[in-house]
Amino acid sequence: MAEPPTSPEPWVPSSAIGEIRYLHTLGPTGTNLETAAHLWLRRRGRADDGQVVLHTCLEEAMASVPRTGEHALLACAVYPDLHTLVFGNLHVCRMVDCFLWPTHEMVLAAPPGARAEPRTVATHPAPAGLVPDRAARRLVTSNAQAAIDCAAGRADACVTTVVAARAHGLRVVRSFGEVPMVFTVHHVRDPARHLREPVHQGRESGR
């Protein structure tokens, strides 16, 4: 029985992955996404010539990333409004890879000598469910930013990574442990640039 004809996708993941030299993701330094981006580059043999670029949010990254094909965004399955980022940018961005990897140890942290029961807790929207019930949430752009704001006195405590907590002199009030996480890689390219690899290459790669 003959197989139904198929049309190649505008992005072929194998070739798209090979083009990526820059991974744009969430900063400032100390986020789970930054660590995952460096991990992905190492696994692809690009630890030396690859570069991780940090942004305030992924929406900002999407707006500024060059559409040359050498750039990609790294997100995660729990990033707020990831569906909007994906479906709102299909003309220039496609998911080409994903992998499972644990986050840093997630913690509730506070400055030394802080009150036992925090009234305000800085948190990114994704792990906001870890904020104590009686505390008010102060939403920020990343886990690392939560630690920065807490250390600066803009919140009594924060939900952050243990890496960021230590970097900013905070003490761990409670540990939630590492969280298994799916990280996603989104290749960014102007559709006018080499929309697809030749059909014969795609067939050979599938043999």
N, C-alpha and C positions, 0 to 999 in steps of 0.2 A: 504494500500500500504506500503510495507516494506521500511524502511529508508535505504539509501545507507550507506555502511560501512564507518566508519571514522577512521583515525589513530590519536592517541594522539600526540600532539606537543612535541618536545624535552623539552621545558620549559612549565610547567603549571603555569600560573600567580599566582593563589591563593597560591600554595605551595612555589613558588619562593619569593613572597613578604614576607612570613613568615620567610624566612631565613635571610633576609637583616638586618645587624647590623651596617654597615658602608656605608655612602653615600659620594662619591667622587664628587667634583664639583669645579667650577671656583672660584679662589681667586684673590688677597688677601682679607681679611675680608672687608665687606661692599658691596659685590656684591648682585644682585637680586637672583642669584642662591644659594648663601649661605643661605639667608633668606628662600627661598623656601625649601631647604633641611631640615632645622630645623623644618619648618612647617610640612613637610611630616612625619618626625619622631614623632612629637607630635601627629599627627592624627592617627598614627599607634601604639600609646602607648609606644613609645620607646624614649621618651625624656630623660630618665635617663640612659638607657643602650645602646642607639644608639650614634653614633659619626659621625660628619661631618668632612671630610678631604678635605683641600683646595689644589688646584694645579694651576700652571701657565696657563695651557690649558687642555681641556678635552682629547686631543690626548695624552698628557703626562700621564694623569690619566689612560687612557686605557692601556697604555704600562706597567704601574707599579702596577695596581690593582691585588691583589691575586685572583686566580681563585677558591677559596674555596666554593663559593656560599653565603658567608656572606657579600659580597661587591656588590655595585651597583654604577652606575654613574647617576647623575641628570643633565639633560640638559634642553634646552628650544627650542621652535619651530623655533626661529630666530637665533639659534647658527650657525655661518658660517660652511658650510660643514658637517652639522649633517647627511646628507644622506650618506656621505662617511664613517663617523664614524659607522653608523648603518650597512650598507651593506658590509663594509670592515671587519667587525668583527662578522659576523653571527655565526661563529663556536664557539665563546665563550660568546657572548653577545646578549640578546634579550630584547626588550622593554616589560615591564610587567605592567606599570601603567602610567597614565598621569592625570593632573588636571589643572583647570583654576584658576589663582590667579593674582591679579594686582601686577605689579612691584612697587618698591619704586617710589616716585615722581622723574621723570627724569628732569635734569636741565642742562643749560649751566652755568658754574661757572668760576670764575676767582679770582685771589688773590686781596685783598683789594688794591685799588689805581691803578689797571691795566688799560691799554688803553681801551677806549670805543669800538673800533673796533679791535678785536683780529686778528693778522696775521696768527697765528698757533693755532690749536685746537687739543688737545689730545682726541682720541676717540677709543673705541672698534669698529670693523667693523660693528657690528649689528646696533647700533644707529647712524652710520656715516651720515645718511641723515638729522640729526638734526644740523649738523655743518653749520654755516652761509655761504652763497654762496661765499663770497669774501675771506674766510679764507682757508688756506691750512690745510689738515687733517694730523695729526700725529698718525698713527695707533698704538694701544697698545693692550695688552692681555685681558683687562677687564675694566669695568666702574670704579672700585676701583683703578686700576693702573693708569687710566687717571687722577684721582684726585691727586694721589701721584706725578705723573710727572709734573702736572700743579703747584702744591705747591712747587716743587723743581726748578721751573723756566725753565723746558724743553719745555714748551708750554705757550702761552699767556692765554689760556683758556682751558676748557675741557667740554666734555659731560659726565655726571656722574650721580650717584644717589644723592639725597639730603643728605642722610646719610653719604656718603663718602665725599661730599663737606664740610659738617659741621665738620667732623672728622679731616679734614686737613686745617681748617681755611679759606676756600674759601667763597666768597660771591656769591649769586645766581644772575646771570645776567638776566636769563629768565627761567621760569618754563614751562615744557611741560606736567606736570601732571603725574598721574599714568597711566600705559599702561596695559590693560588686556593681560595676557600672558598664553600660554600653557606650562607647565613644564612636562618633560618626565623622567621616571625612567627606567634605563637599567640594568638588572641583569647580573652579570658577573660570569661565572662558566665554569670550564674545562668540556668539553663534556663527559669525562670519569667518571665524578662524578655524580652518580644518575641522569641519563638523564631524567627520568620521574617518576612521582609517580605511584603507582599501578593503573591499570585501574579501579578497584572497588572503589578506593578512589575518582577518578575523577567523576565517576557516582554518588556517594553519594553526592558529593559537589554540583552537578547540580540539585539535587532533590528539 
